[in-house]
Amino acid sequence: MSAVSEAHGKSVDEAKRLRRLKSALGRLNGVVPAGGGPAPSVASRLNTVDELAALADEWLANTSVVEQERNRRAQSVITALCDYLRSPANDCDTAPADAAHLSAAGRIRTHILDTIRQHVRWRENPHPVGLVHAELSTGEGTHPLAAELNQPPKPGAVLPGPWSHLAFNFSNTVFYDAVDLGEAYWAGPVTFDGATFTHDAYFCNSLYGEDAVFSRCEYRGYVLFSNSTYCGAASFAESTYHNIVYFSGSVYEGCTGFTCSIYHAAADYGCSTYSAGADFSGCTHHGTVTYHMSAYGGETNFTGSLYQSHVHAANSTYNAQVLATGCLYRGRADFSGSSFTEGANFSTAAYDDGITLTGSTFAGPAVFASCRFMGDADFTDCTCTTSADFSGTIYWDNAHFDRTVFATAPVFTRAHFTPDATMTSVGALSAGASLTAGDRELPPGARRLTDWRDVERGRT
């Protein structure tokens, strides 16, 4: 066959594919044929999804054209499928149901999502290249639970699916059935910005090669993001969770934001690694929150958050500045056994059920200025190698500083202790000077209130 004939044949094949694409898109959207006749049946439209997927696969497999052109054609199919998911669907069932009982639009949407999942699922690489296991680092090496945790997928350890490198835009989509996109490899950009999930959503054990956007989402069911790897930035900001959500055991290599989100049930971020900044500021948590056994490489921000229940943040390592100013903790906050290498600022926070920081180390400034401790404040066995500021703090309950070591004298100027509050003996400074002489004595600059109500009246 001559080169001219071969080129002509390829051109004809391409024209046929484009006609198939146009026809399939019409059937998918229920367009009545131009020559008249009934609208495509549900079965026909379900088959059309398979036809579109086959078209995308054909384009990707066509090595006779350059890779950029192959990807461009396949991307047009992906965009069409995502556009269908994003379009309004007034006839979708919103009550729990399996796929067999969904409305016509619901069944088609479910089939599209299943098709996408099949094409982006990763598979194990029989010959791993450049494999780097995610280590949950504490100040003393590998995380103590690393052997028990499922390691999230990493580039080189797993291979992408045939559509993984393409872009997926699910923004503002309403998902009317449970969503299962676990074990996905999104090598290209993916966004769910503004999406609504009416039932459970599973994104666990997934790998994101570029930025992942889950901001402004609403989740009405159980949500699972655990054991995932984010190679780019990850945004979960301004989202609402009506049920339990798990982010645990994940690795974030870029900046990560959870800001201004509302959690109506428990949230678990534990056993995770954040290589860059992590922003949890401005959030409202109505259930228990777990951050424990995590490692933070960049600045960590909890500023202005409200915690209605207990906070578990023990045994974590913060390798950059921690900002936790202006937070309100209704339940007890546990930061025990943690390491703050660049200092931590907890100033102006309120702890209604107290705080536990036993055994923690502050290599940078420890700032608790103007904090309010309604429950006991436990700083037992802490080490502060630079400055410690407790000025303006108010203690309604006991403050425990047993065996706490300060490199320089801590500041308790304008600190207030109610009549029932006792400050247990503070250990010696590293220089050997004693801060307090005996039980119930207050540090220099602090005073005991004759009437604790003066605090509320502003006469302090």
Legacy VTK file of the C-alpha trace (Angstrom):
# vtk DataFile Version 3.0
C-alpha trace
ASCII
DATASET POLYDATA
POINTS 460 float
0.000 0.000 0.000
1.381 3.403 -0.961
1.930 6.109 1.619
-0.869 8.156 0.042
-3.332 5.270 0.243
-2.340 4.549 3.831
-2.829 8.163 4.834
-6.203 8.210 3.093
-7.257 5.061 4.965
-6.291 6.593 8.297
-8.222 9.737 7.442
-11.304 7.680 6.624
-10.994 5.751 9.901
-10.703 8.986 11.831
-13.753 10.432 10.112
-15.723 7.304 11.012
-14.710 7.636 14.671
-15.792 11.260 14.737
-19.177 10.330 13.252
-19.518 7.560 15.831
-18.682 10.060 18.562
-21.321 12.529 17.386
-23.961 9.816 17.076
-23.110 8.305 20.469
-23.270 11.659 22.230
-26.711 12.252 20.778
-27.973 8.887 22.007
-26.408 9.386 25.436
-28.302 12.636 25.860
-31.575 11.101 24.654
-31.731 13.062 21.405
-34.472 11.872 19.053
-33.008 10.723 15.698
-33.178 13.339 12.939
-35.285 11.044 10.761
-37.871 10.622 13.507
-38.636 7.689 15.732
-38.599 7.066 19.469
-36.012 8.471 21.827
-33.158 6.096 22.697
-34.077 3.548 25.360
-32.256 3.285 28.669
-30.587 0.077 27.472
-29.412 1.847 24.336
-28.012 4.739 26.319
-26.212 2.370 28.708
-24.656 0.638 25.692
-23.692 4.057 24.378
-21.540 4.637 27.465
-19.637 1.463 26.582
-19.335 2.625 22.972
-17.874 5.951 24.069
-15.393 4.199 26.342
-14.365 1.950 23.449
-13.858 5.004 21.250
-11.564 6.598 23.830
-9.602 3.360 24.107
-9.287 3.156 20.304
-7.909 6.670 20.107
-5.399 6.024 22.881
-4.258 2.810 21.197
-3.842 4.392 17.767
-0.072 4.761 17.538
-0.294 6.055 13.976
-0.919 9.556 15.341
1.143 11.545 17.806
0.462 11.078 21.510
-0.820 14.618 21.982
-3.500 14.086 19.334
-4.470 10.699 20.771
-4.924 12.241 24.193
-6.891 15.171 22.774
-9.415 12.864 21.112
-9.747 10.632 24.168
-10.112 13.696 26.383
-13.145 14.757 24.346
-14.871 11.535 25.420
-13.925 12.022 29.076
-15.175 15.601 28.975
-18.497 14.462 27.489
-18.966 11.809 30.176
-18.140 14.283 32.953
-20.461 16.875 31.414
-23.295 14.349 31.530
-22.640 13.728 35.223
-22.590 17.466 35.885
-25.854 18.152 34.072
-29.107 18.470 36.076
-31.052 15.246 36.514
-34.456 15.899 37.992
-35.611 12.306 37.616
-32.862 10.767 39.746
-33.875 8.923 42.877
-32.497 10.478 46.042
-33.466 7.672 48.420
-31.041 4.801 49.056
-31.343 2.259 46.269
-29.193 -0.156 44.352
-28.462 0.461 40.678
-31.310 -1.762 39.496
-33.872 0.516 41.108
-32.425 3.856 40.099
-34.245 6.053 37.625
-33.099 6.071 34.009
-30.756 9.016 34.546
-29.499 7.477 37.771
-28.638 4.168 36.105
-26.780 5.928 33.316
-24.824 8.069 35.781
-23.906 5.048 37.859
-22.699 3.227 34.748
-20.603 6.215 33.670
-18.972 6.432 37.085
-18.282 2.688 37.132
-16.746 2.937 33.663
-14.489 5.785 34.731
-13.410 3.911 37.825
-12.477 0.825 35.798
-10.274 2.968 33.554
-8.455 4.894 36.309
-7.862 2.074 38.803
-4.226 1.419 39.544
-2.610 -1.997 39.509
0.503 -3.149 41.289
3.757 -2.718 39.420
5.508 -6.100 39.173
8.797 -4.206 38.753
8.620 -1.206 41.120
10.659 1.796 40.015
11.966 4.410 42.426
9.727 3.094 45.183
9.709 5.228 48.291
7.594 3.990 51.174
5.698 6.630 53.085
7.182 6.821 56.562
5.151 8.356 59.335
8.083 10.000 61.011
8.187 10.987 64.642
11.141 12.552 66.322
12.582 9.109 66.929
12.317 7.469 63.500
9.634 5.443 61.804
6.140 5.757 63.131
5.442 3.021 65.721
2.320 1.910 63.844
3.878 1.978 60.362
4.005 -1.804 60.124
0.312 -2.073 60.986
-0.898 0.614 58.594
-1.774 -0.022 54.969
0.781 1.939 52.979
-0.897 4.334 50.539
-0.130 3.826 46.824
2.993 5.595 45.587
4.230 6.464 42.080
6.433 3.657 40.862
4.813 1.114 43.140
1.587 1.092 41.129
0.761 1.510 37.458
-1.909 3.906 36.165
-5.080 2.937 34.362
-5.537 3.741 30.642
-7.405 6.984 31.427
-5.429 8.012 34.509
-3.383 10.676 32.705
-6.449 12.557 31.451
-8.282 15.430 33.177
-11.542 14.879 35.061
-13.904 17.688 36.003
-16.714 16.639 38.357
-17.313 20.141 39.716
-20.862 20.877 40.927
-21.945 17.307 40.221
-24.738 15.824 42.329
-24.054 12.138 42.949
-27.386 10.435 43.644
-26.002 7.027 44.545
-23.055 5.752 46.564
-19.736 6.694 44.953
-16.898 4.189 44.873
-13.716 5.680 43.419
-11.312 3.837 45.676
-7.953 2.573 44.397
-7.948 5.240 41.686
-4.840 6.726 40.078
-5.509 10.301 39.009
-2.248 11.181 37.250
-3.829 14.264 35.689
-5.836 17.030 37.352
-9.110 16.081 39.030
-11.701 18.324 40.626
-14.879 17.671 42.586
-15.282 21.338 43.532
-18.825 22.069 44.703
-20.006 18.462 44.350
-22.790 16.944 46.462
-22.667 13.325 47.604
-26.091 12.146 48.749
-24.846 8.752 49.936
-21.552 7.189 51.018
-18.393 8.175 49.144
-15.218 6.090 48.954
-11.931 7.580 47.739
-9.580 5.439 49.837
-6.272 3.929 48.660
-6.020 6.437 45.823
-3.120 8.270 44.212
-3.301 11.861 42.972
-0.419 12.857 40.690
-1.426 16.514 40.358
-3.643 18.896 42.307
-6.795 17.386 43.810
-9.770 19.668 44.488
-12.557 18.611 46.858
-13.450 22.105 48.080
-17.017 23.337 48.730
-18.407 19.785 48.739
-21.297 18.403 50.758
-21.206 14.815 52.004
-24.417 13.373 53.426
-23.120 9.864 53.993
-20.020 8.148 55.288
-16.781 9.366 53.622
-13.480 7.557 53.243
-10.319 9.292 51.957
-7.895 7.193 54.009
-4.602 5.655 52.851
-4.185 7.965 49.875
-1.243 9.863 48.403
-1.482 13.442 47.140
1.563 14.461 45.070
0.255 17.966 44.386
-1.814 20.397 46.404
-5.011 19.070 47.978
-8.000 21.239 48.862
-10.921 20.125 51.029
-11.858 23.665 52.096
-15.359 24.970 52.846
-16.933 21.518 52.834
-19.708 20.041 54.964
-19.668 16.498 56.334
-22.884 15.119 57.811
-21.399 11.752 58.763
-18.054 10.287 59.795
-15.092 11.116 57.561
-11.690 9.412 57.462
-8.518 11.002 56.063
-6.251 8.748 58.139
-3.036 7.116 56.961
-2.557 9.501 54.035
0.483 11.259 52.583
0.274 14.885 51.440
3.311 16.090 49.494
1.906 19.507 48.589
0.065 22.158 50.564
-3.181 20.868 52.039
-6.230 22.877 53.072
-9.264 21.868 55.135
-10.215 25.438 56.060
-13.685 26.648 57.050
-15.285 23.208 56.887
-18.115 21.878 59.063
-18.055 18.374 60.516
-21.264 17.107 62.101
-19.712 13.790 63.188
-16.255 12.407 63.912
-13.273 13.280 61.706
-10.083 11.221 61.625
-6.865 12.654 60.148
-4.576 10.433 62.221
-1.373 8.666 61.196
-0.818 10.997 58.242
2.220 12.776 56.810
2.110 16.381 55.604
5.303 17.364 53.785
4.214 20.965 53.195
1.774 23.253 54.969
-1.473 21.943 56.468
-4.324 24.367 57.143
-7.208 23.296 59.417
-8.195 26.835 60.433
-11.741 28.098 60.832
-13.319 24.646 61.058
-16.268 23.572 63.199
-16.211 20.044 64.612
-19.291 18.661 66.352
-17.785 15.199 66.833
-14.512 13.747 68.053
-11.439 14.795 66.069
-8.313 12.680 65.663
-4.975 14.098 64.478
-2.715 11.786 66.465
0.523 10.131 65.357
1.009 12.466 62.406
4.042 14.282 61.016
3.934 17.848 59.703
6.740 19.251 57.550
5.343 22.729 56.924
3.398 25.280 58.930
0.326 23.809 60.612
-2.643 26.091 61.218
-5.613 25.338 63.495
-6.466 29.007 64.142
-10.040 29.939 65.018
-11.477 26.425 65.030
-14.326 25.187 67.225
-14.185 21.694 68.734
-17.402 20.591 70.417
-15.988 17.221 71.502
-12.633 15.648 72.312
-9.500 16.296 70.277
-6.884 13.545 70.004
-3.609 14.963 68.689
-1.064 13.028 70.749
2.330 11.719 69.626
2.729 13.983 66.628
5.740 15.802 65.213
5.551 19.384 63.990
8.679 20.385 62.070
7.526 23.957 61.426
5.501 26.610 63.225
2.155 25.605 64.751
-0.643 28.179 64.938
-3.617 27.321 67.135
-4.719 30.742 68.336
-8.300 31.610 69.185
-9.586 28.036 69.223
-12.428 26.867 71.456
-12.238 23.322 72.819
-15.446 22.113 74.471
-14.015 18.639 75.062
-10.570 17.773 76.339
-7.643 18.431 74.015
-4.782 15.935 74.063
-1.455 16.969 72.504
0.650 14.748 74.780
3.923 13.231 73.636
4.293 15.660 70.756
7.333 17.481 69.426
7.165 21.129 68.370
10.496 21.878 66.700
9.768 25.474 65.615
7.464 26.508 68.421
3.713 26.631 68.887
1.270 29.467 69.466
-1.896 28.452 71.359
-2.661 31.973 72.607
-6.233 33.198 73.280
-7.605 29.645 73.125
-10.245 28.353 75.555
-10.181 24.816 76.979
-13.489 24.019 78.663
-12.421 20.497 79.628
-8.706 21.170 79.937
-5.635 20.243 77.938
-3.029 17.486 78.131
0.501 18.174 76.929
2.366 15.673 79.098
5.757 14.640 77.797
5.787 17.143 74.940
8.865 19.017 73.771
8.965 22.627 72.600
12.202 23.411 70.758
10.815 26.809 69.782
8.728 29.348 71.724
5.711 27.921 73.555
2.992 30.574 73.665
-0.175 30.119 75.729
-0.802 33.803 76.441
-4.376 34.756 77.401
-5.633 31.179 77.330
-8.574 30.100 79.487
-8.393 26.713 81.199
-11.760 25.646 82.631
-10.492 22.095 83.146
-7.083 21.107 84.421
-4.040 22.023 82.352
-1.464 19.247 82.377
2.082 20.190 81.339
3.723 17.372 83.325
7.139 16.245 82.021
7.248 18.881 79.292
10.504 20.389 78.067
10.741 23.971 76.800
14.185 24.681 75.401
13.512 28.351 74.581
10.815 30.692 75.929
7.426 29.874 77.459
4.695 32.505 77.713
1.693 31.949 80.012
0.925 35.640 80.516
-2.712 36.550 81.027
-3.835 32.943 81.383
-6.826 32.078 83.584
-7.022 28.810 85.519
-10.339 27.576 86.891
-8.854 24.178 87.685
-5.458 22.768 88.578
-2.350 23.462 86.544
0.212 20.647 86.564
3.840 21.476 85.849
5.425 18.514 87.648
8.905 17.722 86.333
8.524 20.306 83.582
11.836 21.795 82.471
12.156 25.372 81.249
15.417 26.646 79.751
14.422 30.186 80.723
11.950 31.387 83.319
8.398 31.085 81.964
6.259 34.209 81.942
3.110 34.170 84.094
2.522 37.935 84.198
-1.173 38.759 84.776
-2.050 35.061 85.090
-5.067 34.427 87.320
-5.954 31.466 89.510
-9.434 30.975 90.949
-9.656 29.984 94.637
-10.132 26.317 93.702
-7.214 26.216 91.295
-3.922 24.768 92.434
-0.623 25.017 90.648
1.494 21.966 91.337
5.183 22.551 91.827
7.072 23.579 88.764
10.349 21.764 88.328
13.693 23.483 88.427
14.906 25.558 85.542
17.751 24.055 83.591
19.954 26.666 85.261
18.957 25.275 88.643
16.716 28.097 89.872
13.444 27.130 91.489
10.315 28.735 90.102
8.011 27.986 93.034
8.883 27.145 96.581
5.981 24.939 97.508
2.512 23.637 96.916
-0.132 26.235 96.022
2.422 29.002 95.554
1.980 31.017 92.401
4.717 32.014 89.986
5.966 35.604 89.917
3.470 37.960 88.324
0.454 35.700 88.922
-2.213 36.273 91.542
-5.088 34.399 93.107
-8.531 35.862 92.630
-10.543 36.555 95.750
-13.653 36.360 93.611
-13.316 34.375 90.404
-16.341 36.200 88.991
-14.083 39.210 88.578
-12.790 37.455 85.492
-16.199 37.535 83.866
-16.767 41.110 85.015
-13.551 42.289 83.434
-12.016 43.345 86.777
-8.852 41.275 86.465
LINES 1 461
460 0 1 2 3 4 5 6 7 8 9 10 11 12 13 14 15 16 17 18 19 20 21 22 23 24 25 26 27 28 29 30 31 32 33 34 35 36 37 38 39 40 41 42 43 44 45 46 47 48 49 50 51 52 53 54 55 56 57 58 59 60 61 62 63 64 65 66 67 68 69 70 71 72 73 74 75 76 77 78 79 80 81 82 83 84 85 86 87 88 89 90 91 92 93 94 95 96 97 98 99 100 101 102 103 104 105 106 107 108 109 110 111 112 113 114 115 116 117 118 119 120 121 122 123 124 125 126 127 128 129 130 131 132 133 134 135 136 137 138 139 140 141 142 143 144 145 146 147 148 149 150 151 152 153 154 155 156 157 158 159 160 161 162 163 164 165 166 167 168 169 170 171 172 173 174 175 176 177 178 179 180 181 182 183 184 185 186 187 188 189 190 191 192 193 194 195 196 197 198 199 200 201 202 203 204 205 206 207 208 209 210 211 212 213 214 215 216 217 218 219 220 221 222 223 224 225 226 227 228 229 230 231 232 233 234 235 236 237 238 239 240 241 242 243 244 245 246 247 248 249 250 251 252 253 254 255 256 257 258 259 260 261 262 263 264 265 266 267 268 269 270 271 272 273 274 275 276 277 278 279 280 281 282 283 284 285 286 287 288 289 290 291 292 293 294 295 296 297 298 299 300 301 302 303 304 305 306 307 308 309 310 311 312 313 314 315 316 317 318 319 320 321 322 323 324 325 326 327 328 329 330 331 332 333 334 335 336 337 338 339 340 341 342 343 344 345 346 347 348 349 350 351 352 353 354 355 356 357 358 359 360 361 362 363 364 365 366 367 368 369 370 371 372 373 374 375 376 377 378 379 380 381 382 383 384 385 386 387 388 389 390 391 392 393 394 395 396 397 398 399 400 401 402 403 404 405 406 407 408 409 410 411 412 413 414 415 416 417 418 419 420 421 422 423 424 425 426 427 428 429 430 431 432 433 434 435 436 437 438 439 440 441 442 443 444 445 446 447 448 449 450 451 452 453 454 455 456 457 458 459
